[in-house]
Amino acid sequence: MTDFSTEQETFWAGDFGSEYINRNPSNFELAARLALFAKILARTQNVDSFIELGANIGNNLRVLNQLRDKAALAAVEINKDAVKALEAWGKAEVFHKSILDFEPGRQYDMSFVSGVLIHLNPDVLPQVYDLLYHLGRRYVCVIEYYNPSPVDIPYRGHKGKLFKRDFAGEMLDRFSDLVLIDYGFVYHRDNNYPLDDLTWFLLEKRES
């Protein structure tokens, strides 16, 4: 995969995306992610399948496998080295694709992203919102950096690679049958399970 429509795809598919793997969570952070997803799943019912867009090496899927060991797991990932790690783990169906090129063949009880929307070109967000919405049979979960208005933040010396905004709010505005079930914030100085100032939003499809 070398022909991408945005500079952000090229960035994450290449060397920077591969180097990112080496900065992935310690066991302590994995425990924090398990605590986070346990809290999220406590607000759901009958979730037996998940798909993550931009899964990297699958740390979120690994903790979901601990919480729902019978659930079907799927991952969409652009970086070839991360895909190799996911395939070596062997417990998720892996699609080596850019999110922008992914064409879903089925729905899952929950679709989710974690620290991915912030790294996409803002122009493609409507397309990704549509994909998240259509992939999630019942639930959509967004775990990202939040800001009430769009801002572009320097990221490890790079410009145009990290954007904060109200992703979940934009999805709620875009899809009339989505409702907010719960949300929360994980502070980087939390006494027990700190994460990198993430805000999570659990959305559910409901018939009007």
MARBA-3410 file (N, C-alpha, C, O; in Angstrom, 1 decimal):
208
0.8,-1.2,0.0,0.0,0.0,0.0,0.9,1.2,0.0,1.5,1.6,1.0 ~ 1.0,1.9,-1.1,1.8,3.1,-1.2,1.1,4.3,-1.8,1.6,5.4,-1.7 ~ -0.1,4.1,-2.4,-0.8,5.2,-3.0,-1.9,5.7,-2.1,-3.0,5.1,-2.1 ~ -1.6,6.7,-1.3,-2.6,7.3,-0.3,-3.1,8.6,-0.8,-2.4,9.4,-1.5 ~ -4.3,9.0,-0.3,-4.9,10.2,-0.7,-4.5,11.4,0.3,-4.7,12.5,0.0
-4.0,11.1,1.5,-3.6,12.1,2.4,-2.2,11.9,2.9,-1.7,10.8,3.0 ~ -1.5,13.0,3.3,-0.2,12.9,3.9,-0.2,12.1,5.2,0.8,11.5,5.6 ~ -1.3,12.2,6.0,-1.4,11.5,7.2,-1.3,10.0,7.1,-0.7,9.3,7.9 ~ -2.0,9.5,6.0,-1.9,8.0,5.8,-0.5,7.6,5.5,0.0,6.6,6.0 ~ 0.2,8.4,4.6,1.6,8.0,4.3,2.5,8.1,5.6,3.4,7.2,5.8
2.3,9.0,6.4,3.0,9.2,7.7,2.9,8.0,8.6,3.9,7.5,9.1 ~ 1.7,7.5,8.7,1.4,6.4,9.7,1.7,5.0,9.0,2.1,4.1,9.7 ~ 1.7,4.9,7.7,2.0,3.7,7.1,3.5,3.4,7.0,4.0,2.3,6.9 ~ 4.3,4.5,7.1,5.7,4.5,7.0,6.5,4.3,8.2,6.0,3.7,9.2 ~ 7.7,4.8,8.2,8.7,4.6,9.3,8.2,5.1,10.7,8.4,4.5,11.7
7.5,6.3,10.7,7.0,6.8,11.9,6.0,5.9,12.6,6.1,5.7,13.8 ~ 5.1,5.3,11.7,4.1,4.4,12.3,4.8,3.2,12.8,4.3,2.6,13.8 ~ 5.9,2.7,12.2,6.6,1.5,12.7,7.3,1.8,14.0,7.3,1.0,14.9 ~ 7.9,3.0,14.1,8.6,3.4,15.3,7.6,3.6,16.4,8.0,3.3,17.6 ~ 6.4,3.9,16.1,5.4,4.1,17.2,5.1,2.8,17.9,4.8,2.8,19.1
5.3,1.7,17.2,5.1,0.4,17.9,5.9,0.3,19.1,5.5,-0.3,20.1 ~ 7.2,0.8,19.0,8.1,0.7,20.2,7.7,1.5,21.3,8.2,1.4,22.4 ~ 6.8,2.5,21.1,6.3,3.3,22.2,5.0,2.8,22.8,4.3,3.5,23.5 ~ 4.6,1.6,22.4,3.3,1.1,22.9,3.3,0.8,24.3,4.3,0.7,25.0 ~ 2.1,0.5,24.9,1.9,0.5,26.4,2.7,-0.5,27.1,3.0,-1.6,26.6
3.1,-0.2,28.3,3.7,-1.1,29.3,2.5,-1.9,29.8,1.3,-1.7,29.6 ~ 2.8,-3.0,30.6,1.8,-3.8,31.2,0.9,-2.9,32.1,-0.3,-3.2,32.3 ~ 1.5,-1.9,32.7,0.8,-1.0,33.6,-0.3,-0.2,32.8,-1.4,-0.1,33.3 ~ 0.1,0.2,31.6,-0.9,1.0,30.8,-1.9,0.0,30.3,-3.1,0.4,30.1 ~ -1.6,-1.2,30.0,-2.5,-2.2,29.5,-3.6,-2.4,30.6,-4.8,-2.6,30.3
-3.1,-2.4,31.9,-4.1,-2.6,33.0,-5.0,-1.4,33.0,-6.2,-1.6,33.3 ~ -4.5,-0.2,32.7,-5.4,1.0,32.7,-6.4,0.9,31.6,-7.5,1.3,31.7 ~ -6.0,0.4,30.4,-6.9,0.2,29.3,-8.0,-0.8,29.6,-9.1,-0.7,29.2 ~ -7.6,-1.9,30.3,-8.5,-2.9,30.7,-9.6,-2.3,31.7,-10.8,-2.5,31.5 ~ -9.1,-1.4,32.6,-10.1,-0.8,33.5,-11.0,0.2,32.7,-12.2,0.2,33.0
-10.5,0.9,31.7,-11.3,1.7,30.9,-12.3,1.0,30.1,-13.5,1.4,30.2 ~ -12.0,-0.1,29.5,-12.9,-0.8,28.7,-13.9,-1.6,29.6,-15.1,-1.8,29.2 ~ -13.5,-2.0,30.8,-14.5,-2.6,31.7,-15.6,-1.6,32.0,-16.7,-2.0,32.1 ~ -15.2,-0.3,32.2,-16.2,0.7,32.5,-17.1,0.9,31.4,-18.3,1.1,31.5 ~ -16.5,1.0,30.2,-17.3,1.2,29.0,-18.3,0.0,28.7,-19.5,0.3,28.5
-17.8,-1.2,28.8,-18.7,-2.3,28.6,-19.8,-2.5,29.6,-20.8,-3.1,29.3 ~ -19.5,-2.0,30.8,-20.6,-2.0,31.8,-21.8,-1.3,31.4,-22.9,-1.5,32.0 ~ -21.7,-0.4,30.5,-22.8,0.4,30.0,-23.5,-0.2,28.7,-24.3,0.5,28.1 ~ -23.0,-1.4,28.4,-23.6,-2.0,27.1,-24.3,-3.3,27.5,-24.3,-3.8,28.6 ~ -24.9,-3.8,26.4,-25.6,-5.1,26.6,-25.3,-6.0,25.3,-25.4,-5.5,24.2
-25.0,-7.2,25.6,-24.9,-8.3,24.5,-23.9,-7.9,23.4,-24.3,-7.9,22.2 ~ -22.8,-7.4,23.8,-21.7,-7.1,22.8,-20.8,-8.3,22.6,-20.1,-8.7,23.5 ~ -20.9,-8.9,21.5,-20.2,-10.1,21.2,-19.2,-10.0,20.0,-18.6,-11.0,19.6 ~ -19.1,-8.8,19.4,-18.2,-8.6,18.3,-17.8,-7.1,18.3,-18.5,-6.2,18.6 ~ -16.5,-6.9,18.0,-15.9,-5.6,18.0,-15.0,-5.4,16.7,-14.4,-6.4,16.3
-15.0,-4.2,16.2,-14.0,-3.8,15.2,-13.3,-2.5,15.6,-14.0,-1.6,16.0 ~ -12.0,-2.5,15.5,-11.3,-1.3,15.8,-10.7,-0.7,14.6,-10.0,-1.4,13.8 ~ -10.9,0.5,14.3,-10.2,1.2,13.2,-8.9,1.8,13.6,-8.9,2.7,14.6 ~ -7.8,1.5,13.0,-6.5,1.9,13.4,-6.1,1.3,14.7,-5.8,1.9,15.7 ~ -6.0,-0.1,14.7,-5.7,-0.9,15.9,-4.3,-0.9,16.3,-4.0,-1.4,17.4
-3.3,-0.5,15.4,-1.9,-0.7,15.7,-1.7,-2.1,16.0,-2.1,-3.0,15.3 ~ -0.9,-2.5,17.1,-0.6,-3.9,17.3,-1.7,-4.6,18.1,-1.5,-5.7,18.5 ~ -2.8,-3.9,18.4,-4.0,-4.6,19.0,-4.1,-4.6,20.5,-4.7,-5.4,21.1 ~ -3.5,-3.6,21.2,-3.5,-3.6,22.6,-4.9,-3.4,23.2,-5.3,-4.1,24.2 ~ -5.8,-2.6,22.5,-7.2,-2.5,23.0,-7.9,-3.8,22.7,-8.7,-4.2,23.6
-7.6,-4.4,21.6,-8.3,-5.7,21.3,-7.8,-6.8,22.3,-8.6,-7.7,22.7 ~ -6.6,-6.7,22.7,-6.1,-7.7,23.7,-6.8,-7.6,25.0,-7.1,-8.6,25.6 ~ -7.1,-6.4,25.5,-7.8,-6.3,26.8,-9.3,-6.6,26.6,-9.9,-7.2,27.5 ~ -9.8,-6.3,25.4,-11.2,-6.8,25.1,-11.3,-8.3,25.1,-12.3,-8.9,25.5 ~ -10.2,-9.0,24.6,-10.2,-10.4,24.6,-10.2,-11.0,26.0,-10.8,-12.0,26.3
-9.6,-10.2,27.0,-9.7,-10.7,28.4,-11.1,-10.5,29.0,-11.5,-11.3,29.8 ~ -11.7,-9.4,28.6,-13.0,-9.1,29.1,-14.2,-9.9,28.4,-15.2,-10.2,29.1 ~ -14.0,-10.2,27.2,-15.0,-10.9,26.4,-14.3,-12.0,25.6,-14.1,-11.8,24.4 ~ -13.9,-13.1,26.2,-13.0,-14.0,25.6,-13.6,-14.8,24.4,-12.9,-15.4,23.6 ~ -15.0,-14.7,24.3,-15.7,-15.4,23.2,-16.0,-14.5,22.1,-16.6,-14.9,21.1
-15.8,-13.2,22.2,-16.2,-12.2,21.3,-15.3,-12.3,20.0,-14.1,-12.6,20.0 ~ -16.0,-12.0,18.9,-15.2,-11.9,17.6,-14.6,-10.5,17.5,-15.2,-9.5,17.8 ~ -13.3,-10.5,17.1,-12.5,-9.3,17.1,-12.0,-9.0,15.7,-11.6,-10.0,15.0 ~ -12.0,-7.8,15.3,-11.5,-7.4,14.0,-10.7,-6.1,14.1,-11.0,-5.3,14.9 ~ -9.7,-5.9,13.2,-8.9,-4.8,13.2,-8.6,-4.3,11.8,-8.4,-5.1,10.9
-8.6,-3.0,11.6,-8.2,-2.3,10.4,-7.0,-1.5,10.7,-7.0,-0.7,11.6 ~ -5.9,-1.8,10.0,-4.6,-1.2,10.3,-3.8,-0.9,9.1,-3.7,-1.7,8.2 ~ -3.2,0.3,9.0,-2.5,0.7,7.8,-1.0,0.3,7.8,-0.4,0.2,6.7 ~ -0.4,0.1,8.9,1.0,-0.1,9.0,1.4,-1.6,8.9,0.8,-2.4,9.7 ~ 2.3,-1.9,8.0,2.6,-3.3,7.8,3.2,-4.0,9.0,2.9,-5.2,9.2
4.0,-3.3,9.7,4.7,-3.9,10.9,3.7,-4.2,12.0,3.7,-5.2,12.7 ~ 2.7,-3.3,12.2,1.7,-3.5,13.2,0.8,-4.6,12.8,0.3,-5.4,13.6 ~ 0.5,-4.7,11.5,-0.3,-5.9,11.0,0.4,-7.2,11.3,-0.3,-8.1,11.6 ~ 1.7,-7.2,11.1,2.4,-8.5,11.4,2.2,-8.9,12.9,2.1,-10.0,13.2 ~ 2.3,-7.9,13.8,2.1,-8.2,15.2,0.7,-8.6,15.5,0.5,-9.6,16.3
-0.3,-8.0,14.8,-1.7,-8.5,15.0,-1.9,-9.9,14.5,-2.5,-10.7,15.2 ~ -1.3,-10.2,13.4,-1.5,-11.5,12.8,-0.8,-12.6,13.6,-1.2,-13.7,13.8 ~ 0.4,-12.2,14.2,1.1,-13.1,15.1,0.3,-13.4,16.4,0.4,-14.5,16.9 ~ -0.4,-12.4,16.9,-1.2,-12.6,18.0,-2.3,-13.6,17.7,-2.6,-14.5,18.5 ~ -3.0,-13.5,16.6,-3.8,-14.5,16.0,-5.2,-14.6,16.5,-5.9,-15.6,16.3
-5.7,-13.5,17.3,-7.1,-13.6,17.8,-8.0,-12.6,17.2,-9.1,-12.4,17.8 ~ -7.6,-11.9,16.2,-8.5,-11.0,15.5,-8.4,-11.1,14.0,-7.3,-11.5,13.5 ~ -9.5,-10.9,13.3,-9.4,-10.8,11.9,-8.8,-9.5,11.5,-9.2,-8.4,12.0 ~ -7.8,-9.5,10.7,-7.0,-8.3,10.4,-7.1,-7.9,8.9,-7.0,-8.7,8.0 ~ -7.4,-6.6,8.8,-7.5,-6.0,7.4,-6.4,-5.0,7.3,-6.4,-3.9,7.9
-5.5,-5.3,6.4,-4.3,-4.4,6.2,-4.8,-3.4,5.1,-4.6,-3.5,3.9 ~ -5.4,-2.3,5.7,-6.0,-1.3,4.8,-5.8,0.1,5.5,-5.7,0.2,6.7 ~ -5.8,1.1,4.6,-6.2,2.4,5.2,-7.6,2.5,5.5,-8.4,1.8,4.8 ~ -8.0,3.2,6.6,-9.4,3.3,7.0,-10.2,3.9,5.8,-11.3,3.5,5.6 ~ -9.5,4.7,5.0,-10.2,5.4,3.9,-10.5,4.5,2.7,-11.3,4.8,1.9
-9.8,3.3,2.7,-10.0,2.4,1.6,-10.8,1.1,2.1,-11.1,0.3,1.3 ~ -11.1,1.1,3.4,-11.8,-0.1,3.9,-13.2,-0.2,3.5,-14.0,0.8,3.7 ~ -13.7,-1.3,3.0,-15.1,-1.5,2.6,-15.6,-2.6,3.5,-15.2,-3.8,3.2 ~ -16.5,-2.4,4.4,-16.9,-3.4,5.3,-17.8,-4.4,4.7,-18.6,-4.2,3.8 ~ -17.6,-5.7,5.1,-18.4,-6.8,4.6,-19.4,-7.2,5.6,-20.3,-8.0,5.3
-19.4,-6.7,6.8,-20.4,-7.0,7.8,-20.4,-5.9,8.9,-19.6,-5.0,8.8 ~ -21.3,-6.1,9.8,-21.4,-5.2,11.0,-20.9,-5.9,12.2,-20.9,-7.1,12.3 ~ -20.6,-5.1,13.2,-20.2,-5.6,14.5,-21.0,-5.0,15.6,-21.5,-3.9,15.4 ~ -21.1,-5.6,16.8,-21.9,-5.1,17.8,-21.4,-3.7,18.3,-22.1,-2.8,18.6 ~ -20.1,-3.5,18.2,-19.4,-2.3,18.6,-18.3,-2.0,17.6,-17.5,-2.8,17.4
-18.3,-0.8,17.0,-17.2,-0.2,16.3,-16.5,0.8,17.2,-17.2,1.5,18.0 ~ -15.2,0.9,17.1,-14.6,1.9,18.0,-13.2,2.4,17.4,-12.6,1.8,16.6 ~ -12.8,3.6,17.9,-11.5,4.2,17.6,-10.9,4.7,18.9,-11.6,5.1,19.8 ~ -9.6,4.6,18.9,-8.9,5.1,20.1,-7.6,5.8,19.7,-6.7,5.1,19.3 ~ -7.6,7.1,19.8,-6.4,7.8,19.4,-6.1,7.7,18.0,-4.9,7.7,17.5
-7.1,7.8,17.1,-7.0,7.6,15.7,-7.6,8.8,15.0,-6.9,9.4,14.1 ~ -8.8,9.2,15.3,-9.4,10.4,14.7,-8.5,11.6,14.8,-8.5,12.5,13.9 ~ -7.8,11.7,15.9,-7.0,12.9,16.1,-5.8,13.0,15.1,-5.3,14.1,14.8 ~ -5.5,11.9,14.4,-4.4,11.9,13.5,-4.8,11.9,12.0,-4.0,11.8,11.1 ~ -6.1,12.0,11.8,-6.6,12.0,10.4,-6.7,13.4,9.9,-6.9,14.3,10.6
-6.6,13.5,8.6,-6.8,14.8,7.9,-8.3,15.2,8.2,-9.2,14.4,7.9 ~ -8.5,16.4,8.8,-9.9,16.7,9.1,-10.9,16.7,7.9,-12.1,16.5,8.1 ~ -10.4,16.8,6.7,-11.3,16.8,5.5,-11.9,15.4,5.3,-13.0,15.3,4.7 ~ -11.3,14.3,5.9,-11.8,13.0,5.6,-12.7,12.5,6.8,-13.2,11.4,6.7 ~ -12.8,13.3,7.8,-13.6,12.9,9.0,-15.0,12.5,8.7,-15.5,11.5,9.2
-15.8,13.2,7.8,-17.1,12.7,7.5,-17.1,11.3,6.9,-18.0,10.5,7.3 ~ -16.2,11.0,6.1,-16.1,9.6,5.5,-15.9,8.6,6.6,-16.5,7.5,6.6 ~ -15.0,8.9,7.6,-14.7,8.0,8.7,-15.9,7.9,9.7,-16.1,6.8,10.2 ~ -16.5,9.0,9.9,-17.7,9.0,10.7,-18.8,8.0,10.1,-19.4,7.2,10.8 ~ -19.0,8.1,8.8,-19.9,7.2,8.1,-19.5,5.8,8.3,-20.3,4.9,8.5
-18.2,5.5,8.2,-17.7,4.1,8.3,-17.9,3.6,9.7,-18.4,2.5,9.9 ~ -17.6,4.4,10.7,-17.8,4.0,12.1,-19.3,3.7,12.3,-19.6,2.7,13.0 ~ -20.1,4.6,11.9,-21.5,4.4,12.1,-22.1,3.1,11.4,-22.8,2.4,12.1 ~ -21.7,2.9,10.2,-22.2,1.7,9.5,-21.6,0.4,10.0,-22.3,-0.6,9.9 ~ -20.4,0.4,10.5,-19.8,-0.8,11.1,-20.4,-1.2,12.4,-20.5,-2.4,12.7
-20.9,-0.2,13.2,-21.4,-0.5,14.5,-22.9,-0.9,14.4,-23.7,0.0,14.1 ~ -23.2,-2.1,14.7,-24.6,-2.6,14.6,-25.4,-1.8,15.7,-26.6,-1.4,15.4 ~ -24.8,-1.7,16.9,-25.6,-1.1,18.0,-24.8,0.1,18.6,-25.4,1.1,18.9 ~ -23.5,-0.2,18.9,-22.7,0.8,19.6,-21.5,1.4,18.8,-21.0,0.7,17.9 ~ -21.2,2.6,19.0,-20.0,3.2,18.5,-19.3,3.9,19.7,-19.9,4.6,20.5
-18.0,3.6,19.8,-17.2,4.2,20.9,-16.1,5.0,20.3,-15.3,4.6,19.5 ~ -16.0,6.2,20.9,-14.9,7.2,20.4,-14.1,7.5,21.6,-14.5,8.0,22.6 ~ -12.7,7.2,21.5,-11.8,7.5,22.6,-10.7,8.3,22.0,-9.8,7.8,21.4 ~ -10.7,9.6,22.3,-9.8,10.5,21.6,-9.5,11.7,22.6,-10.0,11.8,23.7 ~ -8.6,12.6,22.1,-8.4,13.8,22.8,-9.6,14.7,22.4,-10.0,14.7,21.3
-10.1,15.5,23.4,-11.2,16.3,23.2,-10.9,17.8,23.2,-10.0,18.2,24.0 ~ -11.5,18.6,22.3,-11.5,20.0,22.4,-12.9,20.5,21.9,-13.3,20.0,20.9 ~ -13.4,21.5,22.5,-14.8,22.0,22.1,-14.8,22.6,20.6,-15.8,22.6,20.0 ~ -13.6,23.1,20.2,-13.5,23.6,18.8,-12.2,23.0,18.2,-11.3,22.6,18.9 ~ -12.2,22.9,16.9,-11.1,22.2,16.2,-9.8,23.0,16.4,-9.7,24.2,16.3
-8.7,22.3,16.8,-7.4,22.9,16.9,-6.3,21.9,16.3,-6.5,20.7,16.3 ~ -5.3,22.4,15.8,-4.1,21.7,15.2,-3.0,21.8,16.2,-2.5,22.9,16.5 ~ -2.5,20.7,16.7,-1.5,20.6,17.8,-0.2,20.0,17.2,-0.2,19.0,16.5 ~ 1.0,20.7,17.4,2.3,20.0,17.0,2.4,18.7,17.7,2.1,18.5,18.8 ~ 2.9,17.7,16.9,3.0,16.3,17.4,4.4,15.8,17.1,4.7,15.5,16.0
5.2,15.7,18.2,6.5,15.1,18.1,7.3,15.8,17.0,8.0,15.1,16.3 ~ 7.2,17.1,16.9,8.0,17.9,16.0,7.4,17.9,14.6,8.0,18.5,13.7 ~ 6.1,17.4,14.4,5.5,17.4,13.1,4.2,18.3,13.2,3.5,18.3,14.2 ~ 4.0,19.0,12.1,2.7,19.8,12.0,1.7,19.0,11.1,2.1,18.2,10.3 ~ 0.4,19.3,11.4,-0.6,18.7,10.6,-0.8,17.2,10.9,-1.3,16.5,10.0
-0.4,16.8,12.1,-0.5,15.3,12.4,-1.3,15.0,13.6,-1.5,13.9,14.0 ~ -1.8,16.1,14.3,-2.6,15.9,15.5,-3.7,17.0,15.6,-3.3,18.2,15.6 ~ -4.9,16.6,15.6,-6.0,17.6,15.6,-7.0,17.2,16.7,-7.4,16.0,16.9 ~ -7.4,18.1,17.6,-8.4,17.9,18.6,-9.7,18.6,18.2,-9.6,19.7,17.6 ~ -10.8,18.0,18.5,-12.1,18.6,18.3,-13.1,17.7,19.0,-12.8,16.8,19.7
-14.4,18.1,18.8,-15.5,17.3,19.5,-16.0,16.2,18.5,-17.0,16.4,17.9 ~ -15.2,15.2,18.3,-15.5,14.1,17.4,-16.9,13.5,17.6,-17.7,13.3,16.7 ~ -17.1,13.1,18.9,-18.4,12.5,19.2,-19.6,13.4,19.0,-20.6,13.0,18.5 ~ -19.4,14.7,19.3,-20.5,15.7,19.1,-20.8,15.8,17.6,-22.0,15.9,17.2 ~ -19.8,15.7,16.8,-20.0,15.8,15.3,-20.7,14.6,14.8,-21.6,14.7,13.9
-20.4,13.4,15.4,-21.2,12.2,15.0,-22.6,12.3,15.5,-23.6,11.9,14.7 ~ -22.9,12.8,16.7,-24.2,13.0,17.2,-25.0,13.9,16.3,-26.2,13.7,16.0 ~ -24.4,15.0,15.8,-25.1,15.9,14.9,-25.3,15.3,13.5,-26.3,15.6,12.8 ~ -24.4,14.4,13.1,-24.5,13.8,11.8,-25.6,12.7,11.7,-26.2,12.5,10.6 ~ -25.8,11.9,12.8,-26.7,10.8,12.7,-27.8,10.9,13.8,-27.5,10.9,15.0
-29.0,11.1,13.3,-30.1,11.5,14.2,-30.5,10.3,15.1,-31.1,10.6,16.2 ~ -30.1,9.1,14.8,-30.5,8.0,15.7,-29.4,7.6,16.7,-29.6,6.6,17.4 ~ -28.3,8.3,16.7,-27.3,8.1,17.7,-27.6,8.9,18.9,-28.0,10.0,18.9 ~ -27.5,8.2,20.1,-27.7,8.9,21.4,-26.4,8.6,22.2,-25.8,7.6,22.1 ~ -26.2,9.6,23.1,-25.0,9.5,24.0,-25.5,8.7,25.2,-26.4,9.0,26.0
-24.8,7.5,25.5,-25.1,6.7,26.6,-24.2,7.1,27.8,-24.8,7.1,28.9 ~ -23.0,7.3,27.6,-22.1,7.7,28.7,-20.8,8.3,28.1,-20.5,8.2,27.0 ~ -20.0,8.9,29.0,-18.8,9.5,28.6,-17.9,9.7,29.9,-18.4,9.6,31.0 ~ -16.6,9.8,29.7,-15.7,10.0,30.8,-14.4,10.5,30.4,-14.0,10.5,29.2 ~ -13.5,10.8,31.4,-12.2,11.3,31.1,-11.2,10.5,32.0,-11.5,10.2,33.1
-10.1,10.2,31.4,-9.0,9.5,32.1,-7.8,10.4,32.2,-7.1,10.7,31.2 ~ -7.5,10.9,33.4,-6.5,11.8,33.6,-5.1,11.2,33.7,-5.0,10.1,34.2 ~ -4.1,11.8,33.2,-2.8,11.2,33.2,-2.2,11.1,34.6,-1.1,10.5,34.8 ~ -2.8,11.8,35.6,-2.3,11.7,37.0,-3.3,10.9,37.8,-3.3,11.1,39.1 ~ -4.2,10.1,37.2,-5.1,9.3,38.0,-4.3,8.4,39.0,-3.2,7.9,38.6
-4.8,8.3,40.2,-4.1,7.6,41.2,-3.9,6.1,41.0,-3.0,5.4,41.4 ~ -4.9,5.5,40.2,-4.9,4.1,40.0,-4.6,3.6,38.6,-3.7,2.8,38.3 ~ -5.3,4.2,37.6,-5.2,3.8,36.2,-5.1,5.0,35.3,-6.0,5.3,34.6 ~ -3.9,5.6,35.3,-3.8,6.8,34.5,-3.6,6.5,33.0,-3.0,5.4,32.6 ~ -4.2,7.3,32.1,-4.0,7.3,30.7,-3.7,8.7,30.2,-3.8,9.6,31.0
-3.5,8.8,28.9,-3.0,10.1,28.4,-4.1,11.1,28.1,-4.3,11.6,27.0 ~ -4.8,11.5,29.2,-5.9,12.5,29.1,-6.9,12.2,28.0,-7.2,13.1,27.2 ~ -7.4,11.0,28.0,-8.3,10.6,27.0,-9.8,10.8,27.5,-10.1,10.7,28.6 ~ -10.6,11.2,26.5,-12.0,11.4,26.8,-12.7,10.3,25.9,-12.5,10.2,24.7 ~ -13.6,9.6,26.6,-14.3,8.5,25.8,-15.8,8.8,25.8,-16.4,9.4,26.7
-16.4,8.4,24.7,-17.9,8.6,24.5,-18.5,7.3,24.0,-18.0,6.7,23.0 ~ -19.5,6.8,24.6,-20.2,5.6,24.1,-21.5,6.1,23.5,-22.4,6.7,24.2 ~ -21.7,5.8,22.3,-22.9,6.2,21.5,-23.7,4.9,21.1,-23.1,3.8,20.9 ~ -25.0,5.0,21.1,-25.9,3.9,20.7,-26.9,4.3,19.7,-27.4,5.4,19.7 ~ -27.1,3.3,18.7,-28.1,3.6,17.7,-29.5,3.2,18.3,-29.7,2.2,18.9
-30.4,4.1,18.2,-31.8,3.9,18.7,-32.8,4.3,17.7,-32.6,5.4,17.0 ~ -33.8,3.5,17.5,-34.8,3.9,16.5,-35.6,5.1,17.0,-36.0,5.2,18.2 ~ -35.9,6.1,16.2,-36.7,7.2,16.6,-38.1,7.0,16.6,-38.9,7.8,16.9
END
